[in-house]
Amino acid sequence: MIGEGSLPEAAAVPFTEPQFFAVLAAYNQALGLPVLAGLQALALAAPVLLAGRRGAARRAGAALLAGFWALMGAGYQWAFFAAINPAAWAFGAAFLAQAVLLAWYGAVRDRLRLAPLGPLRAATAGLLGAYALLIYPALALALHPYPATPLPGAAPCPTTILTLAVLLAAGGGVFWRLAAVPLAWSAVGGSAAWLLGVLPDYGLVVAGLAALALGRPRAARAG
């Protein structure tokens, strides 16, 4: 793991490791513990709602995911991360676009509904969801104590893993309509696992690779 000094000189990032965790801590403190706790509860509720039979429940689950991405785009990326990384302005715009797509396809059109899956895709979606909601926050709290703790619903990396899990479990041909930004962040954010010593983010890399492999249409995979 990288120490508490600056990032390796070869890393093309405009900030140091302490600066990154200071920004994350400031973001979490601005939200406050009650809001963070509420976001964790909502993150746990989102896949349950999306698995429901009622359209209103599915729309609410999709709206929660859209809200997470809007918060991360305008809140984390623009209001905090942009102070140390100019690329955050582009990241934030992409996150807000993802929020709009989730709201349109899920909350408005009710296309983000969980569907019967093959055993491998179902198991992968379930494992990624459990990792994002349970294992990731436990590891993050142990390795990066509050307030510098990335948590689902508030921080980009665990929320991206959760989103990819939901998209893998969804039917209706929406995967490639909604996966571009999460897949891109799995590469960009996944670099934090090595560059910044955020070990839980190795799961983000795994999630991106699994989504690329299993998110293709069944006919394409068979070929």
GIKA-V372804 format. One record per residue. N is the residue number from 1. RES is the residue in one letter. PHI is phi in whole degrees, -180 to 180 (NA if undefined). PSI is psi in degrees with one decimal (* if undefined). BURIAL is + if it has 9 or more other ideal C-beta (glycine too) atoms within 8 Angstrom, else -. Layout:
n->N res->RES phi->PHI psi->PSI burial->BURIAL
n->N res->RES phi->PHI psi->PSI burial->BURIAL
This chain:
n->1 res->M phi->NA psi->147.2 burial->-
n->2 res->I phi->-73 psi->144.5 burial->+
n->3 res->G phi->-76 psi->-166.6 burial->-
n->4 res->E phi->-87 psi->5.6 burial->-
n->5 res->G phi->-84 psi->-154.4 burial->-
n->6 res->S phi->-80 psi->165.2 burial->-
n->7 res->L phi->-68 psi->159.6 burial->+
n->8 res->P phi->-55 psi->144.1 burial->-
n->9 res->E phi->-61 psi->-27.7 burial->-
n->10 res->A phi->-73 psi->-16.3 burial->-
n->11 res->A phi->-77 psi->124.7 burial->-
n->12 res->A phi->-87 psi->64.6 burial->-
n->13 res->V phi->-129 psi->143.2 burial->-
n->14 res->P phi->-91 psi->22.9 burial->-
n->15 res->F phi->-145 psi->164.7 burial->+
n->16 res->T phi->-98 psi->165.8 burial->-
n->17 res->E phi->-59 psi->-47.0 burial->+
n->18 res->P phi->-60 psi->-36.6 burial->-
n->19 res->Q phi->-63 psi->-40.8 burial->+
n->20 res->F phi->-60 psi->-48.8 burial->+
n->21 res->F phi->-71 psi->-28.4 burial->+
n->22 res->A phi->-66 psi->-40.1 burial->+
n->23 res->V phi->-66 psi->-44.0 burial->+
n->24 res->L phi->-62 psi->-41.2 burial->+
n->25 res->A phi->-64 psi->-41.8 burial->+
n->26 res->A phi->-64 psi->-39.9 burial->+
n->27 res->Y phi->-62 psi->-48.8 burial->+
n->28 res->N phi->-63 psi->-39.9 burial->+
n->29 res->Q phi->-68 psi->-34.0 burial->-
n->30 res->A phi->-66 psi->-37.4 burial->-
n->31 res->L phi->-70 psi->-42.9 burial->+
n->32 res->G phi->90 psi->152.6 burial->-
n->33 res->L phi->-60 psi->-42.7 burial->-
n->34 res->P phi->-60 psi->-41.0 burial->-
n->35 res->V phi->-68 psi->-43.4 burial->-
n->36 res->L phi->-60 psi->-43.5 burial->+
n->37 res->A phi->-62 psi->-40.3 burial->-
n->38 res->G phi->-64 psi->-38.7 burial->-
n->39 res->L phi->-65 psi->-36.5 burial->+
n->40 res->Q phi->-64 psi->-42.0 burial->+
n->41 res->A phi->-65 psi->-40.8 burial->-
n->42 res->L phi->-67 psi->-36.4 burial->+
n->43 res->A phi->-64 psi->-38.4 burial->+
n->44 res->L phi->-68 psi->-33.1 burial->+
n->45 res->A phi->-77 psi->-29.0 burial->+
n->46 res->A phi->-56 psi->-53.0 burial->+
n->47 res->P phi->-67 psi->-29.0 burial->+
n->48 res->V phi->-65 psi->-44.6 burial->+
n->49 res->L phi->-64 psi->-41.7 burial->+
n->50 res->L phi->-66 psi->-25.3 burial->+
n->51 res->A phi->-84 psi->-3.9 burial->-
n->52 res->G phi->-72 psi->162.1 burial->+
n->53 res->R phi->-85 psi->-22.4 burial->-
n->54 res->R phi->-84 psi->134.1 burial->-
n->55 res->G phi->-60 psi->-35.5 burial->-
n->56 res->A phi->-63 psi->-38.2 burial->-
n->57 res->A phi->-67 psi->-44.3 burial->+
n->58 res->R phi->-63 psi->-41.2 burial->+
n->59 res->R phi->-63 psi->-38.5 burial->+
n->60 res->A phi->-66 psi->-40.6 burial->+
n->61 res->G phi->-62 psi->-42.9 burial->+
n->62 res->A phi->-66 psi->-38.5 burial->+
n->63 res->A phi->-63 psi->-36.3 burial->+
n->64 res->L phi->-63 psi->-47.2 burial->+
n->65 res->L phi->-59 psi->-43.5 burial->+
n->66 res->A phi->-61 psi->-41.0 burial->+
n->67 res->G phi->-64 psi->-39.3 burial->+
n->68 res->F phi->-60 psi->-45.6 burial->+
n->69 res->W phi->-68 psi->-34.4 burial->+
n->70 res->A phi->-67 psi->-42.4 burial->+
n->71 res->L phi->-61 psi->-44.6 burial->+
n->72 res->M phi->-68 psi->-34.3 burial->+
n->73 res->G phi->-69 psi->-55.8 burial->+
n->74 res->A phi->-81 psi->-36.3 burial->+
n->75 res->G phi->-81 psi->-64.9 burial->+
n->76 res->Y phi->-71 psi->-56.6 burial->+
n->77 res->Q phi->-65 psi->-54.4 burial->+
n->78 res->W phi->-79 psi->-44.8 burial->+
n->79 res->A phi->-79 psi->-23.2 burial->+
n->80 res->F phi->-127 psi->-56.1 burial->+
n->81 res->F phi->-67 psi->-29.9 burial->+
n->82 res->A phi->-62 psi->-20.7 burial->+
n->83 res->A phi->-66 psi->-24.3 burial->-
n->84 res->I phi->-120 psi->-9.6 burial->+
n->85 res->N phi->-144 psi->105.9 burial->+
n->86 res->P phi->-58 psi->-25.4 burial->-
n->87 res->A phi->-64 psi->-16.2 burial->-
n->88 res->A phi->-63 psi->-24.3 burial->+
n->89 res->W phi->-65 psi->-40.5 burial->+
n->90 res->A phi->-72 psi->-41.0 burial->-
n->91 res->F phi->-58 psi->-45.4 burial->+
n->92 res->G phi->-61 psi->-40.9 burial->+
n->93 res->A phi->-62 psi->-40.7 burial->+
n->94 res->A phi->-65 psi->-40.7 burial->+
n->95 res->F phi->-64 psi->-40.7 burial->+
n->96 res->L phi->-67 psi->-36.7 burial->+
n->97 res->A phi->-62 psi->-40.7 burial->+
n->98 res->Q phi->-62 psi->-39.9 burial->+
n->99 res->A phi->-62 psi->-42.4 burial->+
n->100 res->V phi->-63 psi->-43.4 burial->+
n->101 res->L phi->-63 psi->-43.9 burial->+
n->102 res->L phi->-63 psi->-40.0 burial->+
n->103 res->A phi->-66 psi->-41.6 burial->+
n->104 res->W phi->-69 psi->-52.9 burial->+
n->105 res->Y phi->-76 psi->-31.0 burial->+
n->106 res->G phi->-96 psi->-59.5 burial->+
n->107 res->A phi->-74 psi->-33.4 burial->+
n->108 res->V phi->-91 psi->-51.3 burial->-
n->109 res->R phi->-96 psi->-5.9 burial->-
n->110 res->D phi->56 psi->41.9 burial->+
n->111 res->R phi->-94 psi->-11.9 burial->+
n->112 res->L phi->-94 psi->68.4 burial->+
n->113 res->R phi->-115 psi->139.2 burial->+
n->114 res->L phi->-69 psi->144.6 burial->+
n->115 res->A phi->-132 psi->160.9 burial->-
n->116 res->P phi->-59 psi->135.2 burial->-
n->117 res->L phi->-129 psi->161.6 burial->+
n->118 res->G phi->-67 psi->160.1 burial->-
n->119 res->P phi->-61 psi->-38.6 burial->-
n->120 res->L phi->-69 psi->-46.5 burial->-
n->121 res->R phi->-66 psi->-39.6 burial->+
n->122 res->A phi->-64 psi->-44.4 burial->+
n->123 res->A phi->-65 psi->-40.6 burial->-
n->124 res->T phi->-64 psi->-45.7 burial->+
n->125 res->A phi->-60 psi->-43.2 burial->+
n->126 res->G phi->-64 psi->-42.9 burial->+
n->127 res->L phi->-66 psi->-41.7 burial->-
n->128 res->L phi->-65 psi->-40.4 burial->+
n->129 res->G phi->-63 psi->-43.1 burial->+
n->130 res->A phi->-65 psi->-37.3 burial->+
n->131 res->Y phi->-64 psi->-46.7 burial->+
n->132 res->A phi->-64 psi->-39.8 burial->+
n->133 res->L phi->-92 psi->-26.2 burial->+
n->134 res->L phi->-120 psi->-54.9 burial->-
n->135 res->I phi->-74 psi->-44.8 burial->+
n->136 res->Y phi->-58 psi->-53.1 burial->+
n->137 res->P phi->-63 psi->-33.0 burial->+
n->138 res->A phi->-66 psi->-45.1 burial->-
n->139 res->L phi->-65 psi->-42.7 burial->+
n->140 res->A phi->-63 psi->-42.7 burial->+
n->141 res->L phi->-66 psi->-35.7 burial->+
n->142 res->A phi->-72 psi->-39.0 burial->-
n->143 res->L phi->-91 psi->-29.4 burial->-
n->144 res->H phi->-134 psi->80.5 burial->+
n->145 res->P phi->-57 psi->152.2 burial->-
n->146 res->Y phi->-55 psi->139.6 burial->-
n->147 res->P phi->-93 psi->-1.2 burial->-
n->148 res->A phi->-90 psi->51.4 burial->+
n->149 res->T phi->-117 psi->119.9 burial->+
n->150 res->P phi->-76 psi->126.8 burial->+
n->151 res->L phi->-131 psi->146.8 burial->+
n->152 res->P phi->-63 psi->143.9 burial->+
n->153 res->G phi->91 psi->-23.5 burial->+
n->154 res->A phi->-120 psi->-41.9 burial->+
n->155 res->A phi->-98 psi->146.4 burial->+
n->156 res->P phi->-62 psi->-43.9 burial->+
n->157 res->C phi->-68 psi->-52.2 burial->+
n->158 res->P phi->-66 psi->-32.2 burial->+
n->159 res->T phi->-69 psi->-33.2 burial->+
n->160 res->T phi->-66 psi->-41.3 burial->+
n->161 res->I phi->-61 psi->-45.3 burial->+
n->162 res->L phi->-60 psi->-43.5 burial->+
n->163 res->T phi->-64 psi->-42.2 burial->+
n->164 res->L phi->-65 psi->-36.3 burial->+
n->165 res->A phi->-62 psi->-44.7 burial->+
n->166 res->V phi->-64 psi->-43.6 burial->+
n->167 res->L phi->-66 psi->-35.9 burial->+
n->168 res->L phi->-65 psi->-33.0 burial->+
n->169 res->A phi->-85 psi->-8.7 burial->+
n->170 res->A phi->-87 psi->148.1 burial->+
n->171 res->G phi->-102 psi->-159.4 burial->-
n->172 res->G phi->75 psi->12.0 burial->-
n->173 res->G phi->66 psi->28.4 burial->-
n->174 res->V phi->-95 psi->-6.2 burial->+
n->175 res->F phi->-55 psi->-54.9 burial->+
n->176 res->W phi->-76 psi->-12.7 burial->-
n->177 res->R phi->-76 psi->-23.3 burial->-
n->178 res->L phi->-122 psi->-3.9 burial->+
n->179 res->A phi->-96 psi->-10.8 burial->+
n->180 res->A phi->-61 psi->-48.8 burial->-
n->181 res->V phi->-68 psi->-47.5 burial->+
n->182 res->P phi->-58 psi->-39.0 burial->+
n->183 res->L phi->-66 psi->-40.9 burial->+
n->184 res->A phi->-63 psi->-40.4 burial->+
n->185 res->W phi->-70 psi->-27.3 burial->+
n->186 res->S phi->-63 psi->-29.0 burial->+
n->187 res->A phi->-83 psi->-47.1 burial->+
n->188 res->V phi->-68 psi->-53.4 burial->-
n->189 res->G phi->-71 psi->-29.5 burial->+
n->190 res->G phi->-63 psi->-22.3 burial->+
n->191 res->S phi->-64 psi->-19.8 burial->-
n->192 res->A phi->-65 psi->-25.6 burial->+
n->193 res->A phi->-59 psi->-37.9 burial->+
n->194 res->W phi->-95 psi->-49.4 burial->-
n->195 res->L phi->-68 psi->-35.2 burial->+
n->196 res->L phi->-114 psi->0.5 burial->+
n->197 res->G phi->71 psi->24.3 burial->+
n->198 res->V phi->-90 psi->84.2 burial->+
n->199 res->L phi->-60 psi->-35.8 burial->+
n->200 res->P phi->-59 psi->-20.9 burial->+
n->201 res->D phi->-74 psi->-7.8 burial->+
n->202 res->Y phi->-61 psi->-28.9 burial->+
n->203 res->G phi->-64 psi->-28.0 burial->+
n->204 res->L phi->-67 psi->-40.4 burial->+
n->205 res->V phi->-63 psi->-45.1 burial->+
n->206 res->V phi->-61 psi->-42.3 burial->+
n->207 res->A phi->-62 psi->-42.6 burial->+
n->208 res->G phi->-64 psi->-44.0 burial->+
n->209 res->L phi->-66 psi->-40.9 burial->+
n->210 res->A phi->-65 psi->-40.5 burial->+
n->211 res->A phi->-66 psi->-39.7 burial->+
n->212 res->L phi->-63 psi->-40.1 burial->+
n->213 res->A phi->-74 psi->-37.6 burial->-
n->214 res->L phi->-104 psi->-10.9 burial->+
n->215 res->G phi->-82 psi->-9.1 burial->+
n->216 res->R phi->-69 psi->152.9 burial->-
n->217 res->P phi->-56 psi->148.3 burial->-
n->218 res->R phi->-57 psi->-39.4 burial->-
n->219 res->A phi->-64 psi->-37.8 burial->-
n->220 res->A phi->-68 psi->-38.2 burial->-
n->221 res->R phi->-66 psi->-35.0 burial->-
n->222 res->A phi->-67 psi->-28.6 burial->-
n->223 res->G phi->-77 psi->* burial->-
